[in-house]
Amino acid sequence: MAKKKIGILTGGGDCPGLNAVIRAVVRKGVVFHNYDFVGIYHGWAGLMQMNTVDLTLRDVSGILHRGGTILKTSRTNPLKEKDGMQTIERNIQENGLSALIVVGGEDTLGVAAKLYEAGINCVGVPKTIDNDLSGTDYTFGFDTAVNIATEAIDRVHTTAESHNRVMVVEVMGRHTGWIAVEAGIAGGADMVLVPEKQIDIKTVNDAIIKRHRRGKDFSIVVVAEGAQIMRKPDDEGTLILQDQKTDEFGHVRLGGIGSIVAKEIEKGTGFETRVVILGHVQRGGSPTAFDRVLGTRYGIAAIDLVAKGEFGKMVSLRGNKIVPVPLSEAVAEVKTVDAELIEIAEVFYG
Ligand code: F6P
């Protein structure tokens, strides 16, 4: 009997741990399930153009600790292209792929959910540094981003203290504050601004002034890129964008709120203030041990779902168990930060 051929792609923003997933899928699939693998380059773009490569055990050896993705990635949305769905269906058939493992966030997995509805055998793996995917407690990549941001906050702490300054650290996370809250708690932030619970600038300034009155002469403020600027408590918030462009999934490019917050703090408190925008550093380099293990567990579970013929599912972490959830559930809504976690951060404000 001919061996089954399985396709694998990584889509959306890259994140540490992608290579751990690819390695685990191929290793378990070749050795235990006797599958062949086709790597699809640049996410959905590669499936539209059949830009692919045969993936062997040798190709996935030595990649566990490497950041990025050996398969490259893109934010291509095939459903926006004329006949995109038909092109994908045709290419899958012509290349004899019996299933697709799709590693991505909300957008990439949203396409996988649509393809599954159209009869294509898809299994999803939840990836994003933002941790904003429903259906799973954690996405891989998030832990690495939180660790990078925490280290940055630690470093900023000592220079803030030496200069008696306020330091504002802007982190990624899109429209959620997962990275901000967790790195803020881990790094001992004096205030964390997140989209889930808006705080106006006056309240931020009052808290900093109070802190300095009780003898502290520096402060650390962590700001999520998706938090909004509110000048007064009853203000309607404003999202700060890098430009007016949107990507193929309609997402705006967030960024820049840190600089505005820093200026407002300096103006409102009189304390010298600086800003650090962490940006893509949070997505670069080696994954943490947690993300290597989580990516490996996800990869193994994904190829096992393929072997069982359980399609239309995403592997997810619930408690400490990896379980399948419907792809449709995973992409139904953005997962925002729990109120309890924000309350924990708040204990340390001011
Ligand atoms: O979704 C991951 C993420 O890093 C977000 O936190 C950020 O807003 C966005 O991607 C940046 O996208 P790009 O890589 O296109 O600049």
Residues whose N, C-alpha, C, O or C-beta is under 5 A from the ligand:
A	BS01	F6P	G13 D130 M172 G173 R174
